[in-house]
Amino acid sequence: MARKDNAASSANQGRLKQIALTYKMTRRADKKLDLVIAAVGIVTLGVVLAIGFLIGHPVYLGILGFLLAVLAMAIVFGRRAEHAAFSQMEGQPGAAAAVLENVGRGWTTTAAVAMNRSQDVVHRAVGKAGIVLVAEGNPNRVKALLAAEKRKMARVVSDVPVHDIMVGDGEGQVPLKKVRTTLLKLPRVLTGPQVTQTNDRLRAMGDLMKNMPLPKGPMPKGARMPRGGPKMR
């Protein structure tokens, strides 16, 4: 029992530290955080308490109003914290990868499956909706990265639907804060075992490309690839 109590106490302390850290980070980006949260709590409690006086049960409604006020404050804080986090991440390299890591269960994400010298990057997520390629960077350059990645995957997963998302605020792009909801809205067409099989095939493709014997310098004219290397089946 003592071990369980200690574990629960440590978990609660860790949770409180995380909330405190989130609050500090959000407050730095959102100067009106305290004012908004306090206003939401006061208004919620005031409205419910006023109803309590009207119906003759101020004590019961006061308790209920307090609980509802705390809940409302928590919801508002969570939303403003999320908004502040996205505001800080937008425009940062790898921001989409951080969002994909928190999509939820059922999705396997791989960051930076393709990248160029200009730091345009393509991330991959695999779930019951199929394969989703999420690109961030210059739209014109990213299109070439997406096309190359699709060609590469077509060798081993041609029977799996592939979707692509370009992160940004321009036409045809998806804002960073909407990437998660966009993924979750995609129709589910694969079963659990099919998702596992797709991940295995993609992982094997990555190992194959990694182990492919490639010349270090430019290949001379008329040269042939060495025999004995891995073959695609």
GIHU-V121110 format. One record per backbone hydrogen bond with DSSP energy under -1.0 kcal/mol. NH is the residue of the N-H (numbers start at 1). CO is the residue of the C=O. Records with the same first field share a line. If there is no record, write none. Layout:
NH=CO  CO
This chain:
5=1
6=2
7=3
8=4
9=5
10=6
11=7
12=8
13=9
14=10
15=11
16=12
17=13
18=14
19=15
20=16
21=17
22=18
23=19
24=20
25=21
26=22
27=23
28=24
29=25
30=26
33=30
36=32
37=33
38=34
39=35
40=36
41=37
42=38
43=39
44=40
45=41
46=42
47=43
48=44
49=45
50=46
51=47
52=48
53=49
54=50
55=51
57=52
61=57
62=58
63=59
64=60
65=61
66=62
67=63
68=64
69=65
70=66
71=67
72=68
73=69
74=70
75=71
76=72
77=73
78=74
79=75
80=76
81=77
82=78
83=79
84=80
85=81
86=82
87=83
88=84
89=85
90=86
92=89
95=92
98=94
99=95
100=96
101=97
102=99
103=100
107=104
108=126
110=124
113=122
114=122
116=120
119=116
121=136
122=114
123=134
124=110
125=132
126=108
127=130
130=127
131=161
132=125
133=163
134=123
135=165
136=121
142=138
143=139
145=141
146=142
147=143
148=144
149=145
150=146
151=147
152=148
153=149
154=150
156=153
157=153
160=157
163=131
165=133
167=135
168=174
173=170
174=166
178=175
179=176
182=178
183=179
184=180
185=181
186=183
189=128
190=128
195=191
196=192
197=193
198=194
199=195
200=196
201=197
202=198
203=199
204=200
205=201
206=202
207=203
208=204
209=205
210=206
211=207
223=220
